[in-house]
Amino acid sequence: MPASSDDDILVRAILSLQTEAEVKAFLDDLCTPSELRAFAERFKVARLLDEGQSSYREISEKTGASTTTVTRVARFLRDMPHQGYRRVLDRLKTPPSP
């Protein structure tokens, strides 16, 4: 069996977390405040793009993200095979099962 990559180990570490508080604590340890703001900003851009109510320029103004960032997030949301944004956005729209 090949050795796990650092990316794989990080993914397993995140999956091992059980509560929002644990995830927040891990992210606070792992990332700088500026990195966390950048993640949150990109996810807010994705949410606004998904709503479909604002232009790229309006989203840039609402979030403080550059239009380049808005365009990049839009491309990942729409075209990229990973579909990470799409999966998470769809799951957040669906109430959790009891």
Buried (B, 14 or more C-beta within 10 A) or exposed (E): EEEEEEEEEEEEEEEEBEEEEEEEEBBEEEEEEEEBEBEEBBBBBBBBBBEEEBEBEEBBEEBEBEEEBBBBBBEBBEEEEEBEBBEEBEEEEEEEEE
